[in-house]
């Protein structure tokens, strides 16, 4: 009995030491195999815990990435906790499937609007602001999203348009529809910004946004100057 115990103990100890000592490039090879469309930079550390200098996925480049493997997370399907420093600051849980897709859970991100737009090769046109994003869950692939649930908030907004700062704060519910990310904007905000925006993974954006700032305010005057006076005298419509 004692001999069996020591054999099992020695085997487990060997496996643990092997995992702890395994170099981090093994993780890189696994990611490349699971996600052929993902470009991976240099990795350091060990399989258990390591760092990745840069990764590019669907035109978005992330930097300062670190990961930690939690064995208990294997049961839930999310064994990896990741953190990112550039161009956003955030962390969450990562899971991989056999269908070349990424699964995310409990993601919490904070970022500057201008940096996100620049990273996605979208002109910021002088706008900037603070964004926070919370993902309860998401499944993403090269073709788009399979599922997504969360919220995004524009906490502040600045720009060269008078009154633009009064648009924020504004929040939106995130979802997935026909492989496109959808944002349904909550109209409970000062300028009554509302509408639905759909974003595909190839960068195409569609939808409609309505704004109804109070007449006579700087934002109302600015929108009248750039868009024209609304037909009903109160609701500005922006088609994307």
N, C-alpha and C positions, 0 to 999 in steps of 0.2 A: 504493500500500500504506500509506504513511504517512498519507495523507488519510483512508483508511478507518479506520485505528487511532484517529485523533484524533476522528473522528465518533462511533465507538463509545464511546470514553472520555468524550467530552463528554456523550453521552446517559446513560451510567451515572452520571456525576457529577451530572447534573440530577435523575435519579430518586432518588439518595441524598439530595440536598439537599431534594427535595420531601417525602420520607418523614420526614426529621429535623425539618423545619419544620412538618409537618402538625399542627394543634392536637389536643389530647387528646379533645375532644368527639366526634371521629370514632369513637374507640373506644367511647364511650358509645352512640352511635347503632347501632353494630354489635351491641353486647350487647343492646340493647333489641329490635332486629330479630330476633336469634337466640333471645332468651329473653323473650317477651312477659310472662311471669309474674314477671320480675325487676324490682324498683324500684331505680333508680339515682339517686344524689345528684349533687353537684357534682364536676367533674373539673378537674384542673389539670395543666400540663406539656405534653408532646408525645406523639404516637403511640408513639414509640420508648420513652419512659419517662415515667410520670406517676403521679398520685395520685388516689384516689377517696375522698371523705369517708365515704360510707355506701352500703351495698347491702343490699337485703332480698330473700330468696329462701326460699320455703316456710316463712314465719313466723319465720325466723331473720335477725336483723339483724347485719351485720358492719360494722366501722368501721376507719378508719386503713388503708385498702387501698392498696397500691402495686403497680405492674407494670413489667416490663421485657420487651421483645420480643427474642427471640433468633432471627435468620434461620435458623440451622442447625436450630432446632427444628421448622421447617416440614416437614422431611423425615420426622421421627418423628410429626408430628401434634400436637405440644405446643410451639407457638412462644412461649408467654407464661409467664413466671415471676411468680407473685404472692406477696405477703406481706400478712399481716393482723395488726392489733394489738388489736382489740376484737371480741367478748369473749374471744377466744382469741388466742394468739400463735403464728403458724405461717407456713410458706411451702411452696410446691409448684408444680407445672407444670400449666398449664391448656390444654385444647384444646376447640374448638367443632366440632360436627357440624351437618349440615343438617337434623337431625331435632329441633331445639329441645332439645338435651340438652347437658350439660356433661361433659367428660371431665377427670379429674384423675389425676395421676401423681406419685409420690415426694413425697407430702404428709407433713409432720412438724408436729404441733400439740401445744402444751402449754396447759393451762387449769385454772381453778378450777371444781370441780363446781357450786358455788352460782351462779356467773355464767352457766354454760351453761344450767342449769335456769331461771334467771330470764329469759334471752334467749329460751328456748323457751316461756315462759309456763307453766312447770311449777313448782309449789310445792316449795321445797327442804326444808321441814319441819325446818329447823335443821341439816341435814347440809351438810358441806363437805369438800373434799379436793382433792388434786392428781391431774389426769388427763393422760396422754400418749396420743397417737394417731398411728399410722403407717399411711398408705394406700399400698399398692403401686400400685393402680390403682382407678378407679371411673368409672362412667358414670351420671349422674343426670339426671332430667327431672322435670317437674311431676307426673307420674303415679307416680314412685317410682324405684327403682334398676333399671338394666339389668344391671349387673355391679359387683362390689365385692370387694376383697381387702385385708386388712390386720389390724392388731392394735390393741387398746385396753387400757390398763393403768390401774387405780386404784391409785396409788402410796401415798396416805394417805387416811384417812377420819376425820372428827371429827363429833360430834353429842352430843345430850343423853342417849344411851342408854349405860349402863355397858358397857364392853367393846367398843363399836363400833369403836374404833381397831384392834382385833386382826383385823378382817376384811381389811384391806389389808396387804400388796399382793396384788392379784388381777388376773389378765389374762384377756382373751377374744379369740377369733379372730372377725374380722368377715367377713361374706359377704352375699349377696343371694339372696332366695328369694321368688318371686312378687311382685316389685317392693317387697318389704319388706327392711329391713336386719336381719340376724340377728347375734346375739352368742352364741357358744358359749363358756361360761365354763370355763376350765381349773381343775380341782379341786386342783391342786398349790398349796395355800395353807393357812395355819394353821387356818382355820375350815372347811376343806373346802367352800368355797362353789362350787357348780356348777349347771349348768342351761343352758337356751336361752331367749333373749329375742328377740322379733320386734317391730320398730318400723316402723310405716307412716308415710308422709309427711303424713298428716292428724293425726298425734299419737297414734294408738291404739297401745297397748303390750299384748302378750300373751306368754304363756310361763309357765315355772315355774322357780323357784330353790330349791335345797336348801342348807341349812347344817347342818354337823355339828360344832359346837365341842365341846371336851372337857367332859363333865359336871362341874359344880361351878365352872366358870369364870364370871367376871362376865357374859360374853356369853351363855352358856347360861342363866343365871338371868334375864337381861333378856328373852331370847326366850321363855322359859317364862311370864314375867309378861305379855307382850304378845300372844303367839300361843297359849299353852297348852302343856302338856307333850306332846311328840311321842308318837304311838301306839307306836312301837317303842323309845322311850326315848332316841333319839339324833339322829334326822334331822328337822329342821324344814323344812316345805314351805310355800313362799310362791307362791301362784298370782296371776298378773298379768292 
